[in-house]
């Protein structure tokens, strides 16, 4: 997986949407082994977005 730049919120949002789609597909197929990991990644990315917005609001 390529590194995302911290200031690119649109790409981070796109990554969240990709992970959500993967979760939906795996739940449909019944293979739920990586769902928990993907949910953890979504939380991590959302935290990054909140940090970026907080920095922008301070300026």
The first five atom37 places (N, CA, C, CB, O) and aatype in JSON, in Angstrom:
{
  "aatype": [20, 20, 20, 20, 20, 20, 20, 20, 20, 20, 20, 20, 20, 20, 20, 20, 20, 20, 20, 20, 20, 20, 20, 20, 20, 20, 20, 20, 20, 20, 20, 20, 20, 20, 20, 20, 20, 20, 20, 20, 20, 20, 20, 20, 20, 20, 20, 20, 20, 20, 20, 20, 20, 20, 20, 20, 20, 20, 20],
  "atom_mask": [
    [1, 1, 1, 1, 1],
    [1, 1, 1, 1, 1],
    [1, 1, 1, 1, 1],
    [1, 1, 1, 1, 1],
    [1, 1, 1, 1, 1],
    [1, 1, 1, 1, 1],
    [1, 1, 1, 1, 1],
    [1, 1, 1, 1, 1],
    [1, 1, 1, 1, 1],
    [1, 1, 1, 1, 1],
    [1, 1, 1, 1, 1],
    [1, 1, 1, 1, 1],
    [1, 1, 1, 1, 1],
    [1, 1, 1, 1, 1],
    [1, 1, 1, 1, 1],
    [1, 1, 1, 1, 1],
    [1, 1, 1, 1, 1],
    [1, 1, 1, 1, 1],
    [1, 1, 1, 1, 1],
    [1, 1, 1, 1, 1],
    [1, 1, 1, 1, 1],
    [1, 1, 1, 1, 1],
    [1, 1, 1, 1, 1],
    [1, 1, 1, 1, 1],
    [1, 1, 1, 1, 1],
    [1, 1, 1, 1, 1],
    [1, 1, 1, 1, 1],
    [1, 1, 1, 1, 1],
    [1, 1, 1, 1, 1],
    [1, 1, 1, 1, 1],
    [1, 1, 1, 1, 1],
    [1, 1, 1, 1, 1],
    [1, 1, 1, 1, 1],
    [1, 1, 1, 1, 1],
    [1, 1, 1, 1, 1],
    [1, 1, 1, 1, 1],
    [1, 1, 1, 1, 1],
    [1, 1, 1, 1, 1],
    [1, 1, 1, 1, 1],
    [1, 1, 1, 1, 1],
    [1, 1, 1, 1, 1],
    [1, 1, 1, 1, 1],
    [1, 1, 1, 1, 1],
    [1, 1, 1, 1, 1],
    [1, 1, 1, 1, 1],
    [1, 1, 1, 1, 1],
    [1, 1, 1, 1, 1],
    [1, 1, 1, 1, 1],
    [1, 1, 1, 1, 1],
    [1, 1, 1, 1, 1],
    [1, 1, 1, 1, 1],
    [1, 1, 1, 1, 1],
    [1, 1, 1, 1, 1],
    [1, 1, 1, 1, 1],
    [1, 1, 1, 1, 1],
    [1, 1, 1, 1, 1],
    [1, 1, 1, 1, 1],
    [1, 1, 1, 1, 1],
    [1, 1, 1, 1, 1]
  ],
  "atom_positions": [
    [[0.83, -1.17, 0.0], [0.0, 0.0, 0.0], [0.89, 1.24, 0.0], [-0.95, -0.01, 1.21], [1.85, 1.33, 0.77]],
    [[0.56, 2.19, -0.85], [1.37, 3.39, -0.95], [1.07, 4.34, 0.21], [1.13, 4.09, -2.29], [-0.02, 4.33, 0.78]],
    [[2.05, 5.13, 0.53], [1.89, 6.12, 1.61], [1.02, 7.26, 1.11], [3.27, 6.64, 2.1], [1.19, 7.74, -0.02]],
    [[0.11, 7.71, 1.94], [-0.73, 8.85, 1.59], [-0.16, 10.09, 2.25], [-2.19, 8.62, 2.03], [0.33, 10.04, 3.38]],
    [[-0.21, 11.2, 1.53], [0.23, 12.46, 2.13], [-0.78, 12.88, 3.19], [0.4, 13.57, 1.04], [-1.98, 12.73, 3.01]],
    [[-0.28, 13.41, 4.27], [-1.15, 13.74, 5.39], [-2.14, 14.85, 5.07], [-0.33, 14.15, 6.58], [-3.21, 14.92, 5.67]],
    [[-1.79, 15.73, 4.13], [-2.66, 16.88, 3.86], [-3.71, 16.61, 2.8], [-1.82, 18.04, 3.44], [-4.47, 17.52, 2.46]],
    [[-3.79, 15.42, 2.29], [-4.72, 15.14, 1.2], [-5.97, 14.43, 1.74], [-4.05, 14.27, 0.11], [-6.05, 13.2, 1.73]],
    [[-6.93, 15.22, 2.21], [-8.13, 14.66, 2.84], [-8.98, 13.9, 1.84], [-8.96, 15.77, 3.48], [-9.58, 12.89, 2.2]],
    [[-9.04, 14.35, 0.6], [-9.88, 13.67, -0.39], [-9.4, 12.25, -0.64], [-9.91, 14.46, -1.7], [-10.21, 11.34, -0.8]],
    [[-8.08, 12.06, -0.69], [-7.56, 10.71, -0.9], [-7.8, 9.83, 0.32], [-6.06, 10.75, -1.22], [-8.05, 8.64, 0.19]],
    [[-7.72, 10.43, 1.51], [-8.01, 9.66, 2.73], [-9.47, 9.23, 2.75], [-7.67, 10.5, 4.0], [-9.79, 8.11, 3.14]],
    [[-10.37, 10.13, 2.34], [-11.79, 9.79, 2.27], [-12.04, 8.69, 1.26], [-12.61, 11.03, 1.91], [-12.86, 7.8, 1.49]],
    [[-11.35, 8.74, 0.14], [-11.47, 7.69, -0.88], [-11.02, 6.34, -0.32], [-10.64, 8.06, -2.14], [-11.64, 5.32, -0.59]],
    [[-9.95, 6.35, 0.46], [-9.44, 5.11, 1.05], [-10.46, 4.53, 2.02], [-8.09, 5.37, 1.78], [-10.65, 3.31, 2.07]],
    [[-11.13, 5.4, 2.79], [-12.18, 4.92, 3.71], [-13.29, 4.24, 2.92], [-12.75, 6.08, 4.54], [-13.77, 3.18, 3.31]],
    [[-13.71, 4.87, 1.81], [-14.77, 4.29, 0.99], [-14.36, 2.94, 0.42], [-15.16, 5.24, -0.15], [-15.18, 2.02, 0.35]],
    [[-13.1, 2.8, -0.01], [-12.61, 1.52, -0.52], [-12.69, 0.44, 0.55], [-11.17, 1.66, -1.03], [-13.13, -0.68, 0.28]],
    [[-12.27, 0.78, 1.76], [-12.29, -0.19, 2.85], [-13.72, -0.59, 3.19], [-11.59, 0.39, 4.09], [-13.98, -1.76, 3.47]],
    [[-14.66, 0.36, 3.16], [-16.06, 0.05, 3.44], [-16.62, -0.91, 2.39], [-16.9, 1.32, 3.49], [-17.37, -1.83, 2.73]],
    [[-16.26, -0.69, 1.12], [-16.72, -1.58, 0.06], [-16.17, -2.98, 0.25], [-16.31, -1.03, -1.31], [-16.88, -3.97, 0.04]],
    [[-14.9, -3.08, 0.65], [-14.3, -4.39, 0.89], [-14.99, -5.11, 2.03], [-12.81, -4.25, 1.18], [-15.2, -6.33, 1.98]],
    [[-15.36, -4.36, 3.08], [-16.06, -4.96, 4.21], [-17.41, -5.51, 3.76], [-16.26, -3.92, 5.34], [-17.78, -6.63, 4.12]],
    [[-18.14, -4.73, 2.95], [-19.43, -5.2, 2.46], [-19.29, -6.46, 1.62], [-20.11, -4.1, 1.63], [-20.06, -7.41, 1.78]],
    [[-18.3, -6.48, 0.72], [-18.11, -7.66, -0.13], [-17.76, -8.9, 0.68], [-17.02, -7.4, -1.16], [-18.25, -9.99, 0.4]],
    [[-16.9, -8.73, 1.69], [-16.49, -9.9, 2.48], [-17.63, -10.39, 3.36], [-15.28, -9.56, 3.34], [-17.74, -11.6, 3.61]],
    [[-18.48, -9.48, 3.84], [-19.62, -9.92, 4.64], [-20.62, -10.69, 3.78], [-20.32, -8.72, 5.31], [-21.25, -11.64, 4.26]],
    [[-20.77, -10.3, 2.52], [-21.67, -11.01, 1.62], [-21.12, -12.4, 1.32], [-21.86, -10.22, 0.3], [-21.88, -13.37, 1.31]],
    [[-19.82, -12.52, 1.09], [-19.24, -13.81, 0.76], [-19.07, -14.7, 1.99], [-17.89, -13.62, 0.1], [-18.91, -15.92, 1.87]],
    [[-19.12, -14.09, 3.19], [-19.01, -14.88, 4.41], [-17.6, -14.96, 4.97], [-19.51, -16.26, 4.17], [-17.39, -15.57, 6.01]],
    [[-16.64, -14.36, 4.29], [-15.25, -14.39, 4.75], [-14.99, -13.15, 5.6], [-14.26, -14.46, 3.55], [-14.6, -12.11, 5.08]],
    [[-15.21, -13.26, 6.9], [-15.13, -12.09, 7.78], [-13.82, -12.04, 8.56], [-16.29, -12.09, 8.75], [-13.76, -11.4, 9.61]],
    [[-12.79, -12.69, 8.07], [-11.53, -12.74, 8.82], [-10.83, -11.38, 8.88], [-10.6, -13.76, 8.21], [-10.16, -11.09, 9.87]],
    [[-10.95, -10.56, 7.85], [-10.22, -9.28, 7.82], [-11.11, -8.08, 8.09], [-9.55, -9.11, 6.49], [-10.65, -6.94, 8.0]],
    [[-12.37, -8.29, 8.41], [-13.29, -7.18, 8.63], [-12.84, -6.34, 9.81], [-14.72, -7.7, 8.87], [-12.85, -5.11, 9.73]],
    [[-12.44, -6.97, 10.89], [-12.02, -6.24, 12.08], [-10.8, -5.37, 11.79], [-11.71, -7.22, 13.22], [-10.73, -4.23, 12.25]],
    [[-9.84, -5.91, 11.04], [-8.64, -5.15, 10.68], [-9.01, -3.94, 9.83], [-7.64, -6.04, 9.92], [-8.48, -2.85, 10.04]],
    [[-9.92, -4.12, 8.88], [-10.31, -3.01, 8.0], [-11.06, -1.93, 8.77], [-11.17, -3.52, 6.85], [-10.9, -0.74, 8.5]],
    [[-11.89, -2.34, 9.74], [-12.58, -1.36, 10.58], [-11.58, -0.56, 11.4], [-13.59, -2.04, 11.49], [-11.76, 0.64, 11.61]],
    [[-10.53, -1.22, 11.87], [-9.48, -0.54, 12.63], [-8.79, 0.49, 11.74], [-8.47, -1.56, 13.18], [-8.5, 1.6, 12.19]],
    [[-8.51, 0.14, 10.48], [-7.87, 1.06, 9.55], [-8.75, 2.28, 9.29], [-7.56, 0.35, 8.22], [-8.25, 3.4, 9.21]],
    [[-10.08, 2.07, 9.17], [-11.0, 3.18, 8.96], [-10.93, 4.15, 10.13], [-12.45, 2.66, 8.77], [-10.88, 5.36, 9.93]],
    [[-10.93, 3.63, 11.35], [-10.84, 4.48, 12.54], [-9.54, 5.28, 12.54], [-10.94, 3.63, 13.82], [-9.52, 6.45, 12.9]],
    [[-8.44, 4.63, 12.13], [-7.14, 5.29, 12.1], [-7.13, 6.44, 11.08], [-6.04, 4.28, 11.76], [-6.6, 7.51, 11.37]],
    [[-7.71, 6.21, 9.91], [-7.75, 7.24, 8.87], [-8.64, 8.4, 9.31], [-8.25, 6.65, 7.54], [-8.3, 9.56, 9.07]],
    [[-9.79, 8.1, 9.95], [-10.67, 9.16, 10.43], [-9.96, 10.01, 11.47], [-11.96, 8.57, 11.02], [-10.15, 11.22, 11.51]],
    [[-9.15, 9.38, 12.31], [-8.39, 10.12, 13.31], [-7.4, 11.07, 12.64], [-7.64, 9.15, 14.26], [-7.23, 12.2, 13.07]],
    [[-6.74, 10.6, 11.55], [-5.82, 11.45, 10.8], [-6.54, 12.66, 10.23], [-5.15, 10.65, 9.67], [-6.02, 13.77, 10.28]],
    [[-7.74, 12.45, 9.69], [-8.51, 13.54, 9.09], [-8.86, 14.57, 10.15], [-9.79, 12.99, 8.42], [-8.76, 15.77, 9.91]],
    [[-9.28, 14.1, 11.33], [-9.61, 15.04, 12.41], [-8.39, 15.86, 12.83], [-10.17, 14.28, 13.63], [-8.51, 17.06, 13.11]],
    [[-7.22, 15.23, 12.87], [-5.99, 15.94, 13.23], [-5.65, 17.01, 12.19], [-4.81, 14.95, 13.38], [-5.26, 18.12, 12.54]],
    [[-5.8, 16.68, 10.92], [-5.51, 17.64, 9.84], [-6.45, 18.83, 9.95], [-5.64, 16.96, 8.44], [-6.02, 19.98, 9.83]],
    [[-7.75, 18.56, 10.17], [-8.71, 19.65, 10.27], [-8.45, 20.51, 11.49], [-10.13, 19.09, 10.33], [-8.64, 21.73, 11.43]],
    [[-8.02, 19.91, 12.59], [-7.71, 20.69, 13.79], [-6.53, 21.62, 13.53], [-7.41, 19.75, 14.97], [-6.54, 22.76, 13.98]],
    [[-5.52, 21.13, 12.81], [-4.36, 21.97, 12.48], [-4.78, 23.12, 11.58], [-3.27, 21.13, 11.79], [-4.32, 24.25, 11.76]],
    [[-5.65, 22.85, 10.62], [-6.09, 23.9, 9.7], [-6.93, 24.95, 10.43], [-6.9, 23.29, 8.53], [-6.85, 26.14, 10.11]],
    [[-7.72, 24.54, 11.4], [-8.56, 25.48, 12.14], [-7.75, 26.36, 13.06], [-9.61, 24.73, 12.95], [-8.16, 27.48, 13.36]],
    [[-6.59, 25.87, 13.52], [-5.74, 26.66, 14.39], [-5.12, 27.85, 13.66], [-4.66, 25.8, 14.97], [-4.93, 28.92, 14.24]],
    [[-4.82, 27.65, 12.38], [-4.13, 28.69, 11.59], [-4.97, 29.88, 11.34], [-3.69, 28.16, 10.29], [-4.53, 30.83, 10.7]]
  ]
}
